[in-house]
Amino acid sequence: MAKYKIGFIGCGNMGGALVTAAAKSVDGAKIAVCDFDKAKTDKFHKEYGAVVTDAKDIAKNADFVLLAVKPQVMASAIADFASELQARTDVTVITIAAGLSISAIRSFIGADLPMIRIMPNTPVALGAGMILYTLATVDAAVETEFLSIFEKAGVFDKIPEDKIDAGSALSGCGPAFVYAFAEALADGAVECGVPRDKAALYAAQTLLGAAEMLLEFGHPADLKDAVCSPGGTTIAGIHALEAAGFRGATIDAVTAAYKRTLELKK
């Protein structure tokens, strides 16, 4: 039996959010963490009892090894513990690196290990994430175990690898776009005289409620039209958004994120 159920190599914003999600389902003593920033790993040890160690130990002793380092330094990072992974026949590697394919990660490791490529978003820390994933030589039992580790992270959706980058341009980058929209909504209310704290609350709760309506009923165009009374206030606001290029700007944001992901592959 492996010393750790899962080990995290890198505990930045996304890696750290996934540690938080895993700690809701896995005993902290079976979670290993390493990062050059000791304050981050100490936090997870203090809060969840996670074991603070190094990458070589994780590569040797974790059932699942999650690589959460930046795509630009992935190859050099893996070089430090590739030999430990090459010696394993009982490990599954998880990668969250944007733009790096499973075949690329395998080439860095120097072995065709079972791999899971995931594209999560930061709300996984609250159990409200959208996690896209794809598999390579992972059997059904291991897939089930992986999903159980992160069962409190949010919604999982399996997608072919050739579509995962495009999907992540929405789900992975989307929270930042939503936060920008929420900030703009609040600013609009402040300009109309609403106190800042109240405006921020109204914006956040409005987005939450609208998202729940979408998940329950779907059809965003129909839901939008249901709020827009003829000659009313909402349709006037929609007109202003469209006149400012809101729809095109939103589409451009997603496609720009996708194009940047493709650039990272070069």
Backbone bond lengths (Angstrom), bond angles and torsions (degrees), N, CA, C in turn:
res aa  C-N    CA-C-N  psi(-1)  N-CA   C-N-CA  omega(-1)  CA-C   N-CA-C  phi
1 M - - - 1.464 - - 1.520 109.56 -
2 A 1.319 115.04 134.50 1.460 119.84 -179.65 1.526 110.79 -66.23
3 K 1.322 114.48 152.47 1.466 119.83 179.59 1.526 111.27 -65.47
4 Y 1.350 116.06 -37.06 1.457 121.31 -177.27 1.531 110.38 -123.08
5 K 1.323 115.62 145.69 1.458 119.39 172.27 1.529 109.77 -73.04
6 I 1.325 116.17 -44.15 1.461 120.66 179.90 1.519 109.64 -146.26
7 G 1.332 115.37 142.61 1.449 121.27 176.62 1.515 110.60 -125.88
8 F 1.309 116.49 138.74 1.460 122.91 -177.39 1.525 109.63 -110.03
9 I 1.314 115.63 115.77 1.455 120.76 175.08 1.525 106.70 -99.20
10 G 1.320 114.50 97.79 1.464 122.09 -172.48 1.515 110.00 107.52
11 C 1.324 116.13 125.94 1.474 121.25 -177.75 1.523 110.56 -131.92
12 G 1.332 116.17 44.72 1.459 120.55 176.26 1.513 110.96 -74.21
13 N 1.320 117.79 -155.29 1.465 120.73 -175.40 1.522 112.11 -57.31
14 M 1.337 116.92 -51.28 1.462 119.26 -177.36 1.514 111.72 -77.58
15 G 1.328 116.84 -44.35 1.462 119.03 177.62 1.516 111.33 -58.67
16 G 1.320 116.04 -42.36 1.457 120.43 179.28 1.515 112.63 -64.87
17 A 1.338 116.79 -38.66 1.468 120.13 177.38 1.524 110.72 -62.91
18 L 1.325 116.56 -36.53 1.465 120.18 179.04 1.524 111.67 -73.12
19 V 1.332 117.55 -33.39 1.469 119.67 172.81 1.523 109.50 -59.46
20 T 1.320 116.13 -46.67 1.463 121.08 179.73 1.520 111.18 -59.26
21 A 1.332 116.85 -42.33 1.461 120.69 179.29 1.519 111.34 -66.12
22 A 1.337 117.40 -44.64 1.465 120.79 -179.05 1.522 111.75 -64.21
23 A 1.337 116.16 -34.97 1.461 120.30 -177.57 1.525 112.40 -66.42
24 K 1.336 117.42 -13.87 1.460 120.50 176.50 1.526 111.93 -79.31
25 S 1.342 116.59 -14.66 1.460 120.58 -177.15 1.525 113.37 -123.29
26 V 1.327 117.64 -20.87 1.458 122.03 -174.37 1.525 109.49 -118.61
27 D 1.318 116.73 138.67 1.456 121.57 177.02 1.526 109.42 -59.71
28 G 1.325 116.52 134.41 1.454 120.86 -176.07 1.511 114.06 -55.80
29 A 1.325 117.49 -32.27 1.456 120.91 -179.66 1.523 112.50 -67.45
30 K 1.331 116.58 -15.12 1.470 120.96 178.84 1.531 111.67 -101.75
31 I 1.340 115.86 8.46 1.461 121.67 176.65 1.527 108.38 -111.95
32 A 1.330 117.14 125.51 1.463 121.60 177.31 1.526 108.98 -110.93
33 V 1.318 116.31 143.22 1.460 121.15 -178.85 1.520 110.10 -135.44
34 C 1.327 115.31 144.61 1.461 119.87 171.35 1.520 109.35 -146.21
35 D 1.308 115.18 146.96 1.464 121.88 -179.91 1.522 107.15 -166.76
36 F 1.336 116.78 150.90 1.467 119.28 177.94 1.522 111.61 -67.20
37 D 1.346 116.87 -20.58 1.465 121.79 178.44 1.523 108.96 -93.43
38 K 1.316 116.51 101.77 1.460 121.82 -174.99 1.530 111.87 -62.54
39 A 1.314 117.27 -30.30 1.468 119.94 -179.14 1.526 110.87 -61.50
40 K 1.335 116.82 -35.12 1.459 120.23 -179.78 1.527 111.42 -68.41
41 T 1.326 116.26 -47.47 1.466 118.85 -178.61 1.527 111.26 -68.86
42 D 1.323 117.24 -37.08 1.470 120.06 177.66 1.524 110.93 -61.54
43 K 1.322 116.21 -35.21 1.468 120.76 178.47 1.531 110.38 -61.61
44 F 1.335 117.00 -44.43 1.466 119.80 -178.83 1.532 111.58 -71.62
45 H 1.314 116.39 -30.30 1.465 118.70 174.84 1.522 110.56 -67.28
46 K 1.323 115.81 -43.55 1.457 120.40 -178.60 1.523 111.80 -67.77
47 E 1.329 117.33 -42.40 1.462 120.94 -174.17 1.529 113.21 -81.30
48 Y 1.343 117.03 -36.28 1.468 119.50 -172.23 1.518 114.16 -123.01
49 G 1.335 117.18 -6.91 1.457 119.35 -176.17 1.511 112.86 78.48
50 A 1.333 118.14 17.84 1.462 121.20 178.83 1.525 110.08 -63.70
51 V 1.320 116.01 149.00 1.457 122.24 -179.50 1.527 109.15 -85.81
52 V 1.317 116.37 123.07 1.465 121.19 177.09 1.521 108.30 -89.02
53 T 1.323 117.10 122.49 1.460 121.30 -175.12 1.521 109.29 -148.84
54 D 1.341 116.46 -157.46 1.462 119.10 179.56 1.524 110.45 -120.36
55 A 1.331 115.97 172.03 1.460 121.14 -174.18 1.523 112.44 -64.93
56 K 1.320 117.58 -37.09 1.462 120.22 -179.72 1.533 110.95 -63.73
57 D 1.319 116.93 -41.11 1.467 120.62 178.41 1.525 110.62 -63.47
58 I 1.326 116.46 -43.07 1.470 120.56 178.25 1.523 110.30 -62.98
59 A 1.331 116.93 -45.19 1.462 120.44 -179.50 1.527 111.83 -61.82
60 K 1.311 116.78 -31.89 1.467 121.25 -179.80 1.522 112.69 -80.54
61 N 1.339 117.22 -32.95 1.467 118.93 -160.42 1.521 116.89 -127.30
62 A 1.320 119.45 7.59 1.469 121.09 179.13 1.525 110.45 -106.83
63 D 1.328 115.98 139.82 1.468 120.29 174.47 1.523 110.36 -63.15
64 F 1.334 115.36 -43.99 1.460 122.15 177.67 1.527 107.91 -118.28
65 V 1.319 116.87 127.39 1.462 121.98 177.23 1.522 107.48 -111.02
66 L 1.324 116.38 112.94 1.459 121.35 -176.96 1.522 109.56 -100.04
67 L 1.335 114.90 119.44 1.459 121.72 -179.20 1.522 109.17 -92.72
68 A 1.322 116.38 112.58 1.460 121.33 -176.71 1.525 110.37 -125.64
69 V 1.336 115.16 47.83 1.461 120.46 175.09 1.525 108.39 -107.94
70 K 1.303 116.66 162.92 1.468 120.82 -175.82 1.535 110.71 -64.48
71 P 1.324 116.80 143.24 1.470 119.73 -179.26 1.527 113.31 -54.21
72 Q 1.334 115.99 -36.88 1.461 120.22 -175.32 1.526 113.05 -65.64
73 V 1.350 117.00 -23.01 1.474 119.96 -178.08 1.525 111.74 -116.48
74 M 1.330 116.79 11.00 1.461 120.07 -175.93 1.527 112.03 -59.75
75 A 1.315 117.87 -47.23 1.462 120.63 -176.71 1.519 111.52 -59.32
76 S 1.332 117.33 -46.70 1.470 120.34 -178.67 1.523 111.05 -69.00
77 A 1.333 117.24 -34.65 1.463 120.01 178.32 1.521 110.85 -65.17
78 I 1.332 116.61 -47.06 1.463 120.84 -178.27 1.527 111.10 -63.72
79 A 1.325 117.35 -32.46 1.468 120.25 -178.95 1.520 112.30 -55.30
80 D 1.334 116.83 -28.69 1.460 120.67 -177.66 1.528 113.17 -71.37
81 F 1.342 116.76 -22.81 1.470 118.43 -177.34 1.525 112.99 -134.95
82 A 1.331 116.57 15.92 1.463 120.35 -178.59 1.519 111.91 -60.94
83 S 1.329 117.67 -39.91 1.467 119.61 -177.63 1.519 111.76 -64.06
84 E 1.335 116.74 -33.67 1.472 119.85 177.56 1.527 110.55 -66.55
85 L 1.328 116.83 -39.80 1.466 119.90 177.99 1.529 111.31 -70.09
86 Q 1.314 116.53 -39.63 1.465 120.32 -179.95 1.527 111.91 -59.08
87 A 1.324 116.56 -28.78 1.465 120.85 -178.30 1.528 112.90 -80.69
88 R 1.327 117.46 -5.34 1.456 121.37 -175.35 1.522 111.99 -95.98
89 T 1.315 115.78 145.73 1.467 122.02 170.45 1.526 110.56 -122.00
90 D 1.336 115.55 1.33 1.465 120.86 -172.95 1.525 111.57 -126.06
91 V 1.322 117.59 32.38 1.457 121.05 -176.87 1.517 109.47 -124.65
92 T 1.318 115.54 147.60 1.460 122.03 172.18 1.522 107.69 -120.11
93 V 1.311 115.82 127.99 1.463 121.23 -178.47 1.524 109.10 -97.26
94 I 1.318 115.77 132.80 1.462 122.67 176.80 1.526 107.78 -112.91
95 T 1.320 116.95 132.20 1.461 120.45 177.54 1.521 110.15 -123.86
96 I 1.336 115.55 143.04 1.467 120.60 176.27 1.530 110.72 -120.26
97 A 1.339 116.71 16.79 1.465 120.64 -173.68 1.525 111.72 -76.91
98 A 1.305 116.25 120.24 1.461 121.14 178.19 1.524 110.04 -64.14
99 G 1.324 115.34 132.70 1.451 120.74 173.78 1.515 115.80 83.54
100 L 1.339 118.31 -9.93 1.462 120.23 -179.42 1.525 109.70 -101.77
101 S 1.313 115.78 118.19 1.460 120.86 -178.14 1.517 111.47 -73.15
102 I 1.313 115.13 166.07 1.455 120.87 174.85 1.524 110.28 -59.81
103 S 1.321 117.42 -41.28 1.463 119.94 -179.78 1.525 111.09 -63.60
104 A 1.335 116.84 -35.26 1.467 119.98 177.77 1.523 110.78 -65.94
105 I 1.324 117.27 -45.59 1.464 120.41 179.44 1.523 110.13 -62.68
106 R 1.324 116.78 -42.00 1.468 120.07 178.30 1.526 110.98 -61.43
107 S 1.309 116.85 -37.71 1.469 119.08 179.35 1.523 110.68 -66.97
108 F 1.336 117.39 -35.31 1.467 120.47 176.85 1.533 110.55 -65.99
109 I 1.328 115.77 -39.31 1.471 120.66 -179.14 1.527 110.72 -73.25
110 G 1.337 115.95 -37.02 1.453 120.25 -176.06 1.505 113.02 85.85
111 A 1.339 116.55 23.30 1.466 121.53 179.02 1.520 108.57 -158.28
112 D 1.332 115.46 145.16 1.465 120.57 -179.96 1.522 110.91 -89.11
113 L 1.314 115.64 66.18 1.462 120.98 -179.48 1.527 110.71 -74.47
114 P 1.344 117.53 156.25 1.467 119.80 171.93 1.528 109.50 -57.43
115 M 1.318 115.95 135.31 1.454 119.22 -176.04 1.511 112.17 -137.57
116 I 1.328 114.24 147.24 1.457 122.54 172.98 1.520 106.58 -124.53
117 R 1.305 115.57 122.10 1.462 119.69 175.92 1.515 107.96 -102.92
118 I 1.326 116.62 123.52 1.461 120.33 -179.14 1.524 110.06 -122.44
119 M 1.302 114.60 146.64 1.455 122.18 173.13 1.525 107.12 -123.86
120 P 1.331 117.21 92.10 1.467 121.14 -179.72 1.526 110.54 -93.31
121 N 1.325 115.66 177.62 1.462 119.65 169.35 1.522 108.94 -129.52
122 T 1.317 116.30 164.98 1.466 120.05 -170.38 1.527 115.23 -61.48
123 P 1.340 121.59 -25.57 1.471 118.54 176.76 1.533 114.83 -62.53
124 V 1.347 118.34 -2.27 1.468 118.98 174.36 1.517 110.63 -58.71
125 A 1.336 117.31 -29.03 1.468 120.44 -178.92 1.524 111.65 -63.03
126 L 1.340 117.43 -24.49 1.464 122.15 179.04 1.527 111.96 -104.19
127 G 1.335 116.83 6.17 1.458 119.89 -178.39 1.512 112.91 77.67
128 A 1.325 117.41 17.46 1.469 121.57 -176.88 1.527 111.04 -121.89
129 G 1.334 116.82 26.40 1.441 120.47 -176.71 1.520 113.67 -78.48
130 M 1.330 114.59 162.85 1.460 122.67 168.44 1.515 105.22 -115.82
131 I 1.341 116.00 115.66 1.459 120.89 -173.35 1.523 109.59 -119.64
132 L 1.315 116.38 113.96 1.452 121.93 174.18 1.528 107.71 -89.97
133 Y 1.338 117.11 141.27 1.464 117.76 178.45 1.515 111.28 -147.61
134 T 1.337 114.03 154.12 1.455 121.96 176.68 1.518 108.48 -141.43
135 L 1.322 117.36 153.96 1.461 122.40 -170.62 1.518 111.59 -121.37
136 A 1.345 115.68 154.24 1.465 121.79 171.63 1.528 108.27 -141.28
137 T 1.311 116.09 115.56 1.477 125.08 -178.36 1.530 112.37 50.67
138 V 1.303 115.75 41.80 1.469 122.17 175.60 1.521 107.54 -108.48
139 D 1.339 116.80 124.12 1.462 118.13 -178.38 1.522 110.88 -80.09
140 A 1.325 115.70 169.86 1.466 121.27 -172.73 1.523 112.08 -62.51
141 A 1.323 117.20 -36.92 1.464 120.21 -178.96 1.526 111.36 -65.43
142 V 1.332 116.11 -41.32 1.463 120.12 179.02 1.528 110.57 -68.99
143 E 1.316 116.95 -39.00 1.461 120.34 176.60 1.533 110.34 -59.96
144 T 1.321 116.41 -43.79 1.471 120.62 178.73 1.517 110.95 -62.26
145 E 1.328 116.71 -40.61 1.463 120.79 179.47 1.525 110.69 -65.52
146 F 1.316 116.27 -43.12 1.466 121.08 176.76 1.524 110.46 -57.35
147 L 1.326 117.04 -47.34 1.466 120.62 -179.04 1.525 111.23 -65.37
148 S 1.324 117.09 -32.69 1.474 119.45 179.51 1.525 111.10 -70.45
149 I 1.329 117.05 -35.05 1.472 120.27 178.02 1.524 110.61 -60.35
150 F 1.324 115.59 -39.71 1.466 120.71 -175.23 1.526 112.43 -108.31
151 E 1.322 116.91 24.89 1.465 119.77 -175.30 1.525 112.71 -63.14
152 K 1.336 117.18 -23.00 1.465 120.12 179.96 1.528 111.73 -94.99
153 A 1.333 116.93 11.37 1.467 120.04 -176.51 1.512 112.92 -85.30
154 G 1.334 117.50 -29.78 1.456 120.02 -177.37 1.514 111.45 145.05
155 V 1.314 116.36 -146.35 1.467 123.17 -176.02 1.527 109.39 -96.46
156 F 1.340 116.14 129.79 1.462 122.31 177.61 1.522 109.65 -105.95
157 D 1.322 115.17 142.26 1.458 119.48 174.94 1.521 109.21 -140.72
158 K 1.333 116.27 122.82 1.464 121.40 178.36 1.523 108.92 -79.93
159 I 1.325 115.24 135.05 1.465 120.68 -175.01 1.520 108.15 -143.92
160 P 1.336 118.91 145.82 1.470 119.82 176.49 1.525 110.69 -58.78
161 E 1.325 116.05 146.30 1.461 118.87 -175.28 1.521 112.54 -60.54
162 D 1.326 118.01 -32.14 1.464 118.58 -178.29 1.527 113.28 -72.35
163 K 1.336 117.45 -3.17 1.470 121.56 177.19 1.530 112.35 -113.74
164 I 1.331 117.25 -6.97 1.465 119.17 -170.49 1.532 112.08 -69.96
165 D 1.332 117.49 -34.83 1.466 118.99 179.05 1.525 111.26 -66.71
166 A 1.320 116.41 -41.42 1.463 119.95 179.11 1.525 110.69 -65.76
167 G 1.329 116.84 -42.03 1.460 119.85 178.61 1.512 112.12 -63.77
168 S 1.327 115.93 -37.97 1.463 120.20 -178.76 1.520 112.56 -71.96
169 A 1.336 117.39 -23.62 1.464 119.12 175.54 1.522 110.31 -60.54
170 L 1.342 115.93 -27.16 1.464 120.80 174.13 1.525 111.41 -88.60
171 S 1.331 116.63 -60.62 1.468 119.06 -171.47 1.523 113.30 -74.00
172 G 1.331 117.67 -36.25 1.455 119.77 -178.55 1.512 112.92 -76.88
173 C 1.323 116.52 -43.11 1.465 121.13 -179.20 1.528 111.78 -87.96
174 G 1.319 116.15 -22.60 1.458 122.01 -173.72 1.514 116.28 -53.09
175 P 1.350 119.20 -40.17 1.470 117.21 179.07 1.521 113.35 -54.02
176 A 1.330 117.21 -39.51 1.467 119.24 178.84 1.520 111.09 -64.58
177 F 1.333 116.30 -37.65 1.459 119.37 177.97 1.536 110.15 -65.21
178 V 1.327 115.58 -40.65 1.465 120.13 179.16 1.530 110.69 -65.05
179 Y 1.346 116.84 -41.44 1.466 119.21 179.23 1.528 110.65 -62.80
180 A 1.333 116.27 -38.70 1.465 119.58 177.95 1.530 110.32 -63.55
181 F 1.339 116.15 -40.30 1.465 120.47 178.63 1.524 110.49 -66.46
182 A 1.349 116.34 -42.33 1.464 120.34 179.17 1.526 110.83 -60.99
183 E 1.319 115.42 -41.70 1.466 119.83 178.90 1.525 110.60 -63.25
184 A 1.336 115.92 -41.49 1.466 119.80 179.75 1.524 111.20 -67.19
185 L 1.353 116.81 -40.60 1.467 119.94 176.28 1.526 110.78 -58.42
186 A 1.329 115.89 -46.29 1.460 119.72 -179.93 1.526 111.38 -63.60
187 D 1.325 116.36 -40.99 1.463 119.60 178.20 1.532 111.11 -60.14
188 G 1.335 115.71 -39.06 1.454 118.98 177.84 1.512 111.94 -61.78
189 A 1.341 115.92 -42.33 1.466 118.92 178.90 1.519 111.51 -67.20
190 V 1.337 116.31 -38.40 1.469 120.08 177.74 1.534 109.91 -61.39
191 E 1.327 116.10 -41.18 1.468 119.53 178.89 1.521 111.17 -62.21
192 C 1.338 115.42 -28.08 1.471 119.56 178.62 1.519 112.49 -87.25
193 G 1.341 117.34 1.20 1.455 120.47 174.14 1.514 115.97 107.93
194 V 1.337 118.83 3.50 1.466 121.39 180.00 1.529 109.15 -81.25
195 P 1.337 119.20 135.89 1.472 120.41 176.70 1.525 111.35 -58.19
196 R 1.343 116.80 147.53 1.465 121.94 -173.54 1.531 112.55 -57.40
197 D 1.338 117.81 -44.81 1.464 119.18 -176.34 1.526 111.21 -65.30
198 K 1.312 116.25 -38.67 1.464 119.74 178.82 1.528 110.74 -69.46
199 A 1.322 116.58 -40.23 1.461 120.37 179.24 1.524 110.91 -61.30
200 A 1.345 117.47 -41.28 1.462 121.44 179.22 1.523 110.81 -63.76
201 L 1.331 117.00 -42.26 1.464 121.08 177.73 1.525 110.60 -63.65
202 Y 1.315 117.26 -46.72 1.464 120.48 -178.62 1.535 111.12 -60.25
203 A 1.325 115.93 -41.19 1.465 119.64 -179.74 1.525 110.83 -65.02
204 A 1.337 117.12 -47.77 1.469 120.72 -177.10 1.525 111.32 -63.86
205 Q 1.329 117.04 -46.98 1.461 119.65 -178.35 1.528 111.31 -67.57
206 T 1.314 116.89 -34.39 1.464 120.20 177.19 1.521 110.70 -64.13
207 L 1.328 117.49 -43.81 1.464 120.73 177.66 1.525 111.43 -64.68
208 L 1.334 116.73 -40.97 1.466 120.21 178.81 1.527 110.91 -62.14
209 G 1.318 115.94 -48.18 1.459 119.44 -179.71 1.515 112.44 -63.75
210 A 1.330 116.80 -40.56 1.462 120.11 178.79 1.522 111.22 -64.45
211 A 1.351 117.22 -38.90 1.458 120.76 178.15 1.525 110.92 -64.55
212 E 1.323 116.77 -40.41 1.466 119.71 178.44 1.523 111.15 -65.50
213 M 1.324 117.00 -36.91 1.463 120.20 175.38 1.530 111.00 -63.11
214 L 1.309 116.73 -40.95 1.461 120.61 178.74 1.526 111.39 -63.46
215 L 1.336 115.99 -43.44 1.460 119.41 -179.62 1.529 111.29 -67.13
216 E 1.313 116.26 -32.72 1.465 120.41 -177.57 1.530 111.19 -79.95
217 F 1.312 116.79 -42.43 1.465 119.46 -170.34 1.540 114.48 -115.38
218 G 1.348 117.62 -19.34 1.461 119.19 -177.94 1.514 111.89 66.74
219 H 1.339 116.45 -161.59 1.463 123.09 174.68 1.529 112.48 51.58
220 P 1.337 118.56 69.12 1.468 120.23 -178.02 1.519 113.71 -57.22
221 A 1.322 117.57 -35.63 1.474 118.84 -179.84 1.525 110.55 -64.00
222 D 1.342 117.31 -42.09 1.464 120.49 179.26 1.522 111.18 -65.23
223 L 1.334 116.58 -41.80 1.463 119.67 179.27 1.523 110.81 -64.48
224 K 1.327 116.17 -40.01 1.468 119.79 177.52 1.519 110.49 -61.74
225 D 1.333 116.01 -47.50 1.465 119.91 -177.32 1.533 111.48 -62.81
226 A 1.339 116.61 -31.16 1.463 120.20 -179.26 1.524 112.05 -67.02
227 V 1.337 117.09 -24.15 1.467 120.81 179.59 1.523 111.49 -88.76
228 C 1.327 116.05 -19.11 1.468 120.86 -174.03 1.536 111.30 -92.56
229 S 1.306 116.01 92.59 1.471 120.18 175.71 1.525 109.31 -72.72
230 P 1.320 117.61 144.12 1.472 120.58 178.65 1.531 111.35 -55.74
231 G 1.301 116.03 128.04 1.455 120.96 178.35 1.511 114.08 69.81
232 G 1.349 117.57 13.12 1.459 120.22 -173.51 1.527 114.25 -94.44
233 T 1.326 113.41 -171.21 1.473 120.23 -175.24 1.528 112.22 -72.89
234 T 1.357 116.60 -38.99 1.464 119.04 -174.65 1.520 111.71 -67.87
235 I 1.335 116.72 -42.51 1.465 118.45 -179.43 1.524 110.75 -65.60
236 A 1.329 116.82 -29.70 1.465 119.72 175.41 1.529 110.16 -65.50
237 G 1.338 115.58 -40.74 1.463 119.58 177.78 1.523 111.81 -67.22
238 I 1.343 116.99 -40.84 1.466 120.91 176.96 1.532 110.26 -60.90
239 H 1.312 115.94 -41.89 1.471 120.55 177.57 1.521 110.29 -57.73
240 A 1.337 116.57 -43.95 1.465 120.34 -179.72 1.530 111.02 -64.12
241 L 1.332 117.19 -41.03 1.462 120.57 177.64 1.529 111.04 -61.78
242 E 1.307 116.25 -46.96 1.460 119.92 -178.70 1.523 111.46 -66.25
243 A 1.317 117.03 -37.87 1.469 120.22 178.73 1.526 111.02 -63.89
244 A 1.331 116.40 -29.21 1.465 121.14 179.48 1.525 112.71 -87.11
245 G 1.328 116.64 1.00 1.460 120.05 177.98 1.510 114.04 81.88
246 F 1.333 116.79 28.73 1.462 121.17 -175.61 1.522 112.75 -57.62
247 R 1.306 117.05 -48.98 1.468 120.61 -176.73 1.533 110.84 -63.28
248 G 1.327 115.69 -48.11 1.463 119.16 179.97 1.522 112.32 -63.58
249 A 1.336 116.74 -39.79 1.464 120.36 179.55 1.527 111.01 -64.18
250 T 1.332 117.03 -37.75 1.458 120.85 179.47 1.526 110.54 -67.58
251 I 1.317 116.27 -44.87 1.473 120.02 176.46 1.526 109.81 -60.01
252 D 1.320 116.24 -42.48 1.468 120.34 -179.78 1.531 111.22 -63.43
253 A 1.329 117.53 -35.41 1.467 120.60 179.65 1.523 110.68 -62.45
254 V 1.326 116.54 -44.80 1.468 120.70 -179.74 1.522 110.38 -66.79
255 T 1.316 116.65 -45.85 1.466 119.24 -177.55 1.531 111.31 -68.57
256 A 1.328 117.67 -33.15 1.469 120.25 176.79 1.526 110.22 -65.83
257 A 1.332 116.70 -40.22 1.465 120.24 177.31 1.522 110.74 -63.11
258 Y 1.323 115.95 -40.30 1.468 120.35 179.10 1.531 111.00 -65.71
259 K 1.320 116.59 -43.23 1.461 119.71 179.26 1.526 111.15 -62.45
260 R 1.329 117.04 -37.30 1.457 120.19 177.79 1.530 110.71 -66.23
261 T 1.327 116.27 -37.24 1.458 119.63 176.39 1.518 110.29 -61.03
262 L 1.320 117.50 -42.18 1.457 120.92 178.73 1.522 111.52 -64.32
263 E 1.330 116.44 -34.28 1.470 120.04 177.82 1.527 111.62 -65.30
264 L 1.343 116.03 -33.20 1.459 119.86 -179.80 1.524 112.07 -67.64
265 K 1.314 116.54 -18.37 1.475 120.19 179.49 1.514 112.71 -77.11
266 K 1.329 116.04 -19.15 1.471 119.98 -174.09 1.522 111.87 -74.98
